[in-house]
Amino acid sequence: MSLQILHVFCAATSFPCSSSNTLRRIASFQHYGDHARLSLRIRCSGQPPSRRSANYQPNIWMHDSIQSLTINHTMEEEQCAVRINKLEESVVKLIQEEKELEDQLQLIDHLQQLGVVYHFKDDIKDALRSIHGSVEDKSMLLKDNLHATALLFRLLRENGFDVSEGGSAFLHWSSCLQHQTKGMLSLYEASYLEKEGELVLSQAMDFTTKHLKKPMQQGSLEPPLRGQVAYALELPLHWRMHRLHTRWFIEAYQRDATMNPLLLELAKLDFNMVQGII
């Protein structure tokens, strides 16, 4: 008998078996003259499949377990808050007392980088407003101090005060004082606040980058300045994530010979408090 046409159909259209049973396919041929028909039936074997088990341990992170990890730190938090308030009062007096302009700028910069400047927003705004009111006279006082001049520019611009890039003064100072690494670093950080069309700051960025890389390659910088320069070249201050930089700066500040213990203690307490809230 020759087989000319093969008609195939599936006899099963639904699967009433449970997922724990095994499906079996049963095929059979039925002959009708010169034609053959294939019947395909699917049945349940009734036996669950054998499955390998990884022997996972029960999950310990149940609701009650997580809740049990919560510890009452109310007393510690209250003591910490009281100490922070006392430190704030001391720092306010420090901001308001008479001091050299460079020391005032350095204090404000440290408060910003330590992440506690929000406690003294009004006091710092008043101090910078006073400086900005006579910025030209202040700049003349700092004409031979590249670090303080660049710091003054950066702090004013960071805090929203209108200040120009200062003509060609930056480049004149930087070419004369290129061996003052601290000044180069301050100008480098200030240059990243450039606005569109400010060619002096753009050139200062290239210039300071070149003269900061040179001592790093020569290995002539001593810590902690070497670490500050390396970090700045990797990621300028203006581009850093605030909280991550605060954590890094606290570590760097406590190794600084000019470190103020009041600022350091306030920064650590505040950082831990904020982390607890987050």
C-alpha positions as CSV (number, residue, x, y, z in Angstrom):
1,M,0.0,0.0,0.0
2,S,1.4,3.4,-0.9
3,L,0.9,6.3,1.4
4,Q,-0.1,9.3,-0.6
5,I,-1.4,11.8,1.9
6,L,-0.8,12.0,5.6
7,H,-3.4,13.9,7.7
8,V,-2.1,14.7,11.2
9,F,-4.2,16.0,14.1
10,C,-3.9,16.3,17.8
11,A,-6.7,14.6,19.8
12,A,-6.1,16.6,22.9
13,T,-7.1,20.3,23.1
14,S,-6.8,20.9,26.9
15,F,-4.5,19.8,29.8
16,P,-6.5,19.0,32.9
17,C,-3.5,17.5,34.7
18,S,-2.1,19.2,37.7
19,S,1.4,20.7,37.5
20,S,2.7,17.9,39.8
21,N,1.9,15.2,37.3
22,T,3.8,14.0,34.2
23,L,2.3,14.4,30.8
24,R,2.7,11.4,28.3
25,R,2.2,11.6,24.6
26,I,0.7,8.5,22.9
27,A,0.7,8.3,19.2
28,S,-1.2,5.8,17.0
29,F,-1.8,5.4,13.3
30,Q,-5.2,4.7,11.8
31,H,-5.4,3.6,8.2
32,Y,-8.2,4.5,5.8
33,G,-7.5,3.0,2.4
34,D,-4.5,4.8,0.9
35,H,-4.5,7.4,3.7
36,A,-3.2,7.4,7.2
37,R,-4.2,9.4,10.1
38,L,-2.0,10.1,13.1
39,S,-3.7,10.4,16.5
40,L,-1.8,12.1,19.2
41,R,-3.1,11.8,22.7
42,I,-1.7,13.4,25.9
43,R,-2.4,11.7,29.2
44,C,-1.3,12.3,32.8
45,S,0.9,9.6,34.3
46,G,-0.3,10.4,37.8
47,Q,3.2,10.3,39.1
48,P,5.0,13.6,40.1
49,P,8.4,14.2,38.4
50,S,11.5,13.6,40.4
51,R,13.1,17.0,41.0
52,R,16.5,17.8,42.5
53,S,16.4,19.9,45.6
54,A,19.1,22.5,46.5
55,N,18.2,22.1,50.2
56,Y,17.8,25.8,50.7
57,Q,17.6,27.0,54.3
58,P,14.5,28.8,55.5
59,N,14.5,32.5,55.0
60,I,15.5,34.2,58.2
61,W,14.5,37.7,57.0
62,M,11.0,37.5,58.2
63,H,9.1,40.6,59.4
64,D,9.6,39.8,63.1
65,S,13.3,39.3,62.5
66,I,13.8,42.6,60.8
67,Q,11.8,44.4,63.5
68,S,13.9,42.9,66.2
69,L,17.0,44.7,64.7
70,T,15.6,48.1,65.5
71,I,17.3,49.4,68.6
72,N,16.1,52.4,70.6
73,H,18.8,55.1,70.4
74,T,16.6,57.9,71.7
75,M,18.9,58.7,74.6
76,E,22.1,58.7,72.4
77,E,20.4,60.8,69.8
78,E,19.3,63.4,72.4
79,Q,22.8,63.6,73.8
80,C,24.3,63.9,70.3
81,A,21.8,66.7,69.5
82,V,22.7,68.6,72.6
83,R,26.4,68.4,71.8
84,I,25.8,69.5,68.2
85,N,23.9,72.6,69.5
86,K,26.8,73.5,71.7
87,L,29.3,73.1,68.9
88,E,27.1,75.2,66.6
89,E,27.2,78.1,69.1
90,S,31.0,77.9,69.2
91,V,31.3,77.8,65.4
92,V,29.0,80.8,65.0
93,K,31.3,82.8,67.3
94,L,34.2,81.6,65.3
95,I,32.6,82.8,62.0
96,Q,31.7,86.2,63.5
97,E,35.0,87.0,65.2
98,E,37.6,89.2,63.5
99,K,40.3,87.4,61.6
100,E,42.5,87.7,58.5
101,L,40.6,87.4,55.2
102,E,42.4,84.2,54.2
103,D,41.5,82.6,57.5
104,Q,37.9,83.5,57.1
105,L,37.8,82.1,53.6
106,Q,39.5,78.9,54.7
107,L,37.0,78.5,57.6
108,I,34.0,78.8,55.2
109,D,35.6,76.4,52.8
110,H,36.2,73.8,55.5
111,L,32.6,74.1,56.7
112,Q,31.3,73.5,53.2
113,Q,33.5,70.5,52.5
114,L,32.8,69.0,56.0
115,G,29.1,69.0,55.1
116,V,28.0,71.2,58.0
117,V,27.6,74.5,56.2
118,Y,23.7,74.2,56.3
119,H,23.8,74.8,60.0
120,F,25.3,78.3,59.4
121,K,23.7,79.3,56.2
122,D,22.7,82.8,57.3
123,D,26.0,83.6,59.1
124,I,28.1,82.5,56.1
125,K,25.9,84.4,53.7
126,D,26.3,87.5,55.7
127,A,30.1,87.0,55.9
128,L,30.4,86.5,52.1
129,R,28.0,89.4,51.4
130,S,30.3,91.7,53.4
131,I,33.3,90.5,51.5
132,H,31.6,90.8,48.1
133,G,30.6,94.4,48.9
134,S,34.3,95.4,48.7
135,V,35.6,92.5,46.5
136,E,37.9,94.7,44.5
137,D,39.6,96.0,47.7
138,K,39.8,92.5,49.0
139,S,41.3,91.2,45.8
140,M,44.0,93.9,46.1
141,L,44.9,92.6,49.6
142,L,45.3,89.1,48.2
143,K,47.1,90.1,45.0
144,D,50.2,88.1,45.8
145,N,48.3,85.1,47.3
146,L,47.1,82.9,44.5
147,H,45.5,80.3,46.9
148,A,43.4,82.9,48.7
149,T,42.5,84.8,45.5
150,A,41.2,81.6,43.8
151,L,39.5,80.5,47.0
152,L,37.7,83.9,47.2
153,F,36.5,83.6,43.6
154,R,35.3,80.0,44.1
155,L,33.4,80.7,47.3
156,L,31.6,83.7,46.0
157,R,30.6,82.0,42.8
158,E,29.5,78.8,44.5
159,N,27.3,80.8,46.8
160,G,25.6,82.8,44.0
161,F,27.5,86.1,44.1
162,D,28.2,87.8,40.9
163,V,32.0,87.8,40.4
164,S,34.0,88.1,37.2
165,E,37.0,85.9,36.3
166,G,39.3,88.9,36.9
167,G,40.7,89.6,33.5
168,S,44.2,88.2,32.9
169,A,45.2,88.3,36.6
170,F,44.7,84.6,37.2
171,L,47.1,83.7,34.4
172,H,49.6,86.3,35.5
173,W,49.7,84.9,39.0
174,S,49.7,81.3,37.9
175,S,52.7,81.8,35.6
176,C,54.6,83.6,38.3
177,L,53.6,81.3,41.1
178,Q,53.5,77.9,39.3
179,H,55.6,76.3,42.0
180,Q,53.1,77.1,44.7
181,T,51.2,73.8,44.5
182,K,48.5,74.8,47.0
183,G,47.7,77.9,44.9
184,M,47.7,75.9,41.7
185,L,45.2,73.5,43.3
186,S,42.9,76.3,44.4
187,L,43.0,77.8,41.0
188,Y,42.3,74.4,39.4
189,E,39.2,73.9,41.5
190,A,38.0,77.5,40.8
191,S,38.4,77.0,37.1
192,Y,35.7,74.4,37.0
193,L,33.2,77.1,37.8
194,E,33.8,78.8,34.5
195,K,30.8,80.1,32.5
196,E,30.5,79.9,28.8
197,G,32.9,82.3,27.1
198,E,35.2,82.8,30.1
199,L,38.5,82.1,28.2
200,V,40.7,83.0,31.2
201,L,39.3,80.3,33.4
202,S,39.4,77.8,30.5
203,Q,43.1,78.5,30.0
204,A,43.7,78.4,33.7
205,M,42.2,74.9,33.8
206,D,44.6,73.7,31.2
207,F,47.5,75.5,32.8
208,T,46.9,74.2,36.3
209,T,46.2,70.7,35.2
210,K,49.6,70.6,33.5
211,H,51.5,72.0,36.5
212,L,49.7,69.7,39.0
213,K,50.4,66.6,37.0
214,K,54.1,67.4,36.8
215,P,55.0,67.1,40.6
216,M,52.7,64.1,40.8
217,Q,54.7,62.3,38.2
218,Q,58.0,63.4,39.8
219,G,56.8,62.2,43.2
220,S,57.9,65.5,44.8
221,L,54.7,66.2,46.8
222,E,54.3,65.3,50.4
223,P,51.1,64.1,52.1
224,P,48.5,65.3,52.7
225,L,48.9,67.6,49.7
226,R,49.7,64.7,47.4
227,G,46.5,63.0,48.2
228,Q,44.5,66.2,47.7
229,V,46.1,66.8,44.3
230,A,45.6,63.2,43.2
231,Y,41.9,63.3,44.1
232,A,41.3,66.6,42.4
233,L,42.9,65.5,39.2
234,E,40.8,62.4,39.3
235,L,37.5,64.3,40.0
236,P,37.3,68.1,40.5
237,L,35.5,69.3,43.6
238,H,32.7,70.8,41.6
239,W,31.9,67.4,40.1
240,R,31.8,65.3,43.2
241,M,28.8,63.8,45.0
242,H,28.3,65.8,48.1
243,R,28.0,63.1,50.8
244,L,30.8,60.9,49.3
245,H,33.1,63.9,49.3
246,T,32.1,64.8,52.9
247,R,33.2,61.4,54.0
248,W,36.5,61.7,52.2
249,F,37.2,65.2,53.5
250,I,36.5,64.3,57.1
251,E,39.3,61.7,56.9
252,A,41.6,64.1,55.1
253,Y,40.8,67.0,57.5
254,Q,41.7,65.1,60.6
255,R,45.2,64.6,59.2
256,D,45.6,68.3,58.5
257,A,48.1,70.1,60.8
258,T,45.8,73.1,60.9
259,M,42.7,71.1,61.8
260,N,40.2,72.7,64.2
261,P,39.0,70.0,66.7
262,L,35.6,71.8,67.1
263,L,34.9,71.6,63.3
264,L,36.0,68.0,63.1
265,E,33.9,66.8,66.0
266,L,30.8,68.7,64.6
267,A,31.4,67.1,61.2
268,K,31.6,63.6,62.6
269,L,28.5,63.9,64.8
270,D,26.5,65.5,62.0
271,F,27.6,62.9,59.5
272,N,26.5,60.1,61.7
273,M,23.2,61.8,62.5
274,V,22.4,62.3,58.8
275,Q,23.4,58.7,58.0
276,G,21.1,57.5,60.8
277,I,18.2,59.4,59.2
278,I,18.9,58.2,55.7
